[in-house]
Amino acid sequence: MDSFDPRTYRDALGQFATGVTIITARDADNNPVGVTANSFNSVSLDPPLILWSLSKSSRSMPAFEQAADFNVHILASDQDALSNRFASRSADKFAGLDIGDAGPPLLEGCTARLRCKTRYNYEGGDHIIFVGEVVGYEHDEKPPLLFHNGDYADKKRRIAKPDAGVTSAPVIGKADDVVTYSSSDRIATITLNSPDTRNALAENVIAALVDALQRADNDPDISCVILTGAGASFCSGGNIKQIKALTADQGMSPLELENWYRTHIQRIPNTMDAMSVPVIAAVNGHAIGAGCDLACMCDIRIAADDATFAESFLRVGIIPGDGGAWLLPRIVGMARASQMLLTGEFINAAKAQDYGLVSETLEPAKLLDRAMELAQQIVQYPPIAIRKSKRLLKDARDVTLKEHLDQAAIWQGVLQQMDDHREAVDAILEKRPPNFQGK
Ligand SMILES: Cc1cc2nc3c(=O)[nH]c(=O)nc-3n(C[C@H](O)[C@H](O)[C@H](O)COP(=O)(O)O)c2cc1C
């Protein structure tokens, strides 16, 4: 007991199975809010009290802090898609669900539902602990949904039934892990989730991010990815302490360092460069150093109007080791890229938009809604054509016009023979929405 290793502790916690709940309430404007939580527990029978905790980085925090009541839904084992939907930072978690107009939303198909009055809120480190008094209870015989070791416990034994319009996809790693992955309606949301380090790209974050990106790209049911950061920053770049340790503690030679770059941070640009599914960066707060480069690897960049960008490598005596010097001039032009790289200056969102580094800036509260809106515009189109459009644009950077035209002609030949192309044309002529099959 003389030393405490947070990582070992976290892994050990993951060994305990927990039940999965969705907690719902209404915000001050009567809009429904809801989050997936597994921190639920019963603490007293007289009076009947329960507690659960919500991360301070949750977008729903202000709504729960002022809500006089909330509902706890203990999910049934076939509700993993619903759990994923409420574990995403999506603006429209309640789309297609029948929840009534007033009072905390009540969801159907659960193992149990508890109606609660908010009694106390407690400071709880990186979470706020909510205590509620149970004033109503109903239950069903359905087995509960369990979470264990970073995944839904009995997933392998059953085929997940997607709920209306929801694609089932497990969260990668543990619920509160360094990168979270959720998906719904053909859109995957990947969130860097180490707000305490401003989402620095530590080794475990790099591995989890690469896994999440590959997972989205390998899934034919995904047509767009939103990449964002939990908390106040998008990404603060490389983990300075870890970078220092490479030479200070581990005494790496130049050749070992070269190999480290190839096998760690450079996995991100290599993965991004090979992807077919488009990625939208929703840049909240800081995008500094490798964080700025990470945004540059995405296909579309939008930013909160308090976002800050910098190619800050010279400040610590190094160069962009992750492709920044290749990516940035292709986005903002050589002169502006040189200015950013050589001065290390911090530029605000307005200047970033002026440079063409981001295409839109928005109030922070509207950033993810807008990213979702753009993603929804993209995913309405035939899945294969979306991926080919992205590849055509990316591949065009490195080829002659003649080579590009050859590639476009060959791909167009394939796309025009696909059912989805015929369906798109028929739908326009028949003035009805299309129904694409990815064929
Ligand atoms: C199985 C599971 C359990 C979770 N448990 C919690 C939890 O207890 N507390 C919490 O703050 N987040 C938990 N999360 C993560 C939140 O659901 C997630 O951060 C969500 O995006 C919050 O939504 P919001 O930012 O729109 O408020 C859990 C996620 C999953 C998949």
PDBQT file of the ligand as one rigid body, heavy atoms in Angstrom, charges set to zero:
ROOT
HETATM    1  C1  LIG A 501     -20.858   2.536 -19.935  1.00  0.00    +0.000 C 
HETATM    2  C2  LIG A 501     -20.571   3.997 -19.744  1.00  0.00    +0.000 A 
HETATM    3  C3  LIG A 501     -20.573   4.538 -18.480  1.00  0.00    +0.000 A 
HETATM    4  C4  LIG A 501     -20.312   5.888 -18.261  1.00  0.00    +0.000 A 
HETATM    5  N1  LIG A 501     -20.333   6.393 -17.007  1.00  0.00    +0.000 NA
HETATM    6  C5  LIG A 501     -20.134   7.704 -16.784  1.00  0.00    +0.000 A 
HETATM    7  C6  LIG A 501     -20.275   8.239 -15.461  1.00  0.00    +0.000 A 
HETATM    8  O1  LIG A 501     -20.582   7.543 -14.511  1.00  0.00    +0.000 OA
HETATM    9  N2  LIG A 501     -20.082   9.570 -15.308  1.00  0.00    +0.000 N 
HETATM   10  C7  LIG A 501     -19.768  10.386 -16.350  1.00  0.00    +0.000 A 
HETATM   11  O2  LIG A 501     -19.603  11.586 -16.156  1.00  0.00    +0.000 OA
HETATM   12  N3  LIG A 501     -19.624   9.900 -17.619  1.00  0.00    +0.000 NA
HETATM   13  C8  LIG A 501     -19.837   8.577 -17.850  1.00  0.00    +0.000 A 
HETATM   14  N4  LIG A 501     -19.746   8.072 -19.124  1.00  0.00    +0.000 N 
HETATM   15  C9  LIG A 501     -19.376   8.983 -20.220  1.00  0.00    +0.000 C 
HETATM   16  C10 LIG A 501     -20.527   9.922 -20.617  1.00  0.00    +0.000 C 
HETATM   17  O3  LIG A 501     -21.691   9.185 -20.976  1.00  0.00    +0.000 OA
HETATM   18  C11 LIG A 501     -20.055  10.754 -21.819  1.00  0.00    +0.000 C 
HETATM   19  O4  LIG A 501     -18.945  11.534 -21.419  1.00  0.00    +0.000 OA
HETATM   20  C12 LIG A 501     -21.083  11.675 -22.437  1.00  0.00    +0.000 C 
HETATM   21  O5  LIG A 501     -20.504  12.217 -23.602  1.00  0.00    +0.000 OA
HETATM   22  C13 LIG A 501     -21.513  12.828 -21.639  1.00  0.00    +0.000 C 
HETATM   23  O6  LIG A 501     -22.429  13.561 -22.442  1.00  0.00    +0.000 OA
HETATM   24  P1  LIG A 501     -22.493  15.151 -22.507  1.00  0.00    +0.000 P 
HETATM   25  O7  LIG A 501     -21.070  15.642 -22.633  1.00  0.00    +0.000 OA
HETATM   26  O8  LIG A 501     -23.363  15.431 -23.694  1.00  0.00    +0.000 OA
HETATM   27  O9  LIG A 501     -23.093  15.616 -21.225  1.00  0.00    +0.000 OA
HETATM   28  C14 LIG A 501     -20.026   6.724 -19.356  1.00  0.00    +0.000 A 
HETATM   29  C15 LIG A 501     -20.039   6.181 -20.647  1.00  0.00    +0.000 A 
HETATM   30  C16 LIG A 501     -20.306   4.836 -20.842  1.00  0.00    +0.000 A 
HETATM   31  C17 LIG A 501     -20.328   4.276 -22.225  1.00  0.00    +0.000 C 
ENDROOT
TORSDOF 0
